[in-house]
Amino acid sequence: MKLGIAVVFTLMMLSGNPPSRSHASKSFNGFDLVDKTGNILRKPNDYRDSFQILGVFGVKDPIPMAPGGAQEQGMEELHYTYASPGTAEYYRKTGKFPDGAVLVKEVDTTETGRLTTGDAHWASGTKQWFVMIKDEKNRFPNNPLWAEGWGWALFKADAPDKQVATAFTKDCQGCHLPVSSTDWIYIQGYPVLSAK
Amino acid sequence: MKLGIAVVFTLMMLSGNPPSRSHASKSFNGFDLVDKTGNILRKPNDYRDSFQILGVFGVKDPIPMAPGGAQEQGMEELHYTYASPGTAEYYRKTGKFPDGAVLVKEVDTTETGRLTTGDAHWASGTKQWFVMIKDEKNRFPNNPLWAEGWGWALFKADAPDKQVATAFTKDCQGCHLPVSSTDWIYIQGYPVLSAK
């Protein structure tokens, strides 16, 4: 009888494992990157391997982030946007980004060359990373980097682990305002959000 | 005693499950796409959700695939290359693509617009897909679409499930010859192969 109970208990323990494991590997909690007062402490370490690409924007003559900076004529950048696992599938089903979802926009400089496909450019190095964390619950109303349903962060290549944005209104709002009606995201470049 | 055996057997069955499941979700056998004589029957269905992006080339004035076709002036394409799960990690460890690995290059037309980042372009639709399957064992020496350690395939948007390449030498070799020394892959555009 004792052995019988042990069997049942063992079965419960073991059969409970695979789903929770599989769930863990399929989800990523963006709030693991955040402290109690809403400071975004780091970007996800492993996004190139474990996140999903949403899409890439090619940008000619990019406008620098620094206020008052001049346009960089003749430059070409590639902006790669990755999302935490499950984000695209959830968005296709619901039209919304799930609470805790993380988006990483990697801003890459490029090399260019004449390849067999045409005049090509490809990523040569990363300048900076924009990170957004979806917050459906307005968790940090007093933190200037949480606004409009997201946490907003910026990491630059010279100190890639240091969050350097100071306020949504100062560092983020201006560039994202044109897409406020699509939850502040440039969804036109992310076809996987609308169809597989 | 019988119950004891049952317990041990049950434990073996159950404890065997999670690793094999997790392995299954982490690997993709490209030869599932191939028949006995080496015909590549289809492209992977779910690559946008389940494969990993290796990198994206922006291509200005792309050269059309069709022999003798003129360069498309003023056009801009984005070429997204995805790899089956585990490919990048394996390549970083060994410097090689694993047997059965699948690469999908999605060739996208673009829309362009003045965005807050600069003169941007982003994917608007897919023209065609190039598919490569790594074959370390020279499995199909008599099939003209298997050569140089890979199976080579092409699918076009007007019939996305129909493989239309006829021979490596005719449809594939010319464009890939410049990178024959890096296993025929344009690895310079795929930074995730060299570092995370």
Interface residues (C-beta under 8 A of the other chain):
Chain A: L3 G4 A6 V7 T10 L11 L14 S15 N17 P18 R21 S22 S25 N45 D46 R48 D49 Q52 I53 G55 V56 F57 G58 V59 K60 D61 P62 I63 Q71 E76 E77 L78 H79 Y80 A88 E89 T110 E111 L115 T116 T117 G118 D119 A120 H121 W122 A123 G174 C175 H176 L177 P178 Y186 Q188 G189 P191 V192 K196
Chain B: L3 G4 A6 V7 T10 L11 L14 S15 N17 P18 R21 S22 S25 N45 D46 R48 D49 Q52 I53 G55 V56 F57 G58 V59 K60 D61 P62 I63 Q71 E76 E77 L78 H79 Y80 A88 E89 T110 E111 L115 T116 T117 G118 D119 A120 H121 W122 A123 G174 C175 H176 L177 P178 Y186 Q188 G189 P191 V192 K196
